[in-house]
């Protein structure tokens, strides 16, 4: 025997779709805020003296490796 299938209630389907759309909008807003925060943190890190030192050191290492080959 197979269980009887019911046609979905259109109103319930629309309510679920609306709920899912609201959840997705909230998730998108949260992602946008986190993305902005990450951008601020990256900007802050790039402006630090330690980061500048590491970039300069990496540049020197790459120039040395290219010349020695």
LUMMI-131311 format. One line per 5 residues: number of its first residue (from 1); their letters; for each residue y, z, x of C-alpha. Coordinates in nm, 4 decimals, decimal comma. Layout:
N
NUM) a) Y/Z/X  ... .
//
This chain:
69
1) xxxxx) 0,0000/0,0000/0,0000  0,3489/-0,0747/0,1157  0,6385/0,1537/0,0319  0,8799/0,0105/-0,2209  1,2001/-0,1109/-0,0630 .
6) xxxxx) 1,5285/-0,0376/-0,2274  1,8350/-0,2508/-0,1993  2,1067/-0,0655/-0,0118  2,3856/0,0834/-0,2126  2,6943/-0,1224/-0,1263 .
11) xxxxx) 2,9284/0,1751/-0,1615  2,7218/0,3849/0,0824  2,7082/0,0959/0,3290  3,0862/0,0572/0,3132  3,1377/0,4337/0,3580 .
16) xxxxx) 2,9087/0,4346/0,6625  3,0868/0,1325/0,8065  3,4215/0,3061/0,7583  3,2917/0,6246/0,9252  3,1564/0,4284/1,2206 .
21) xxxxx) 3,4861/0,2400/1,2533  3,6797/0,5705/1,2638  3,4415/0,7091/1,5268  3,4842/0,3951/1,7389  3,8630/0,4160/1,7104 .
26) xxxxx) 3,8583/0,7795/1,8239  3,6256/0,6920/2,1118  3,8562/0,4065/2,2153  4,1564/0,6429/2,2088  3,9676/0,8937/2,4240 .
31) xxxxx) 3,8679/0,6233/2,6700  4,2294/0,5055/2,6907  4,3494/0,8587/2,7706  4,0800/0,9040/3,0348  4,1600/0,5649/3,1872 .
36) xxxxx) 4,5266/0,6631/3,2142  4,4337/0,9963/3,3718  4,2102/0,8218/3,6260  4,4967/0,5865/3,7099  4,7302/0,8804/3,7669 .
41) xxxxx) 4,4759/1,0542/3,9879  4,4162/0,7384/4,1909  4,7903/0,6887/4,2365  4,8248/1,0479/4,3484  4,5341/1,0121/4,5912 .
46) xxxxx) 4,6756/0,6890/4,7380  5,0062/0,8587/4,8099  4,8453/1,1468/5,0002  4,8828/1,1612/5,3767  4,5080/1,2029/5,4228 .
51) xxxxx) 4,4392/0,8827/5,2317  4,7013/0,6975/5,4352  4,5359/0,8241/5,7530  4,1922/0,7066/5,6377  4,3285/0,3620/5,5483 .
56) xxxxx) 4,4983/0,3269/5,8850  4,1831/0,4434/6,0646  3,9668/0,1995/5,8653  4,2039/-0,0835/5,9563  4,1802/0,0040/6,3239 .
61) xxxxx) 3,8004/0,0199/6,3068  3,7778/-0,3185/6,1402  4,0112/-0,4804/6,3910  3,8051/-0,3327/6,6750  3,4775/-0,4564/6,5238 .
66) xxxx) 3,6121/-0,8073/6,4692  3,7366/-0,8350/6,8285  3,4113/-0,7077/6,9809  3,1960/-0,9711/6,8057 .
//
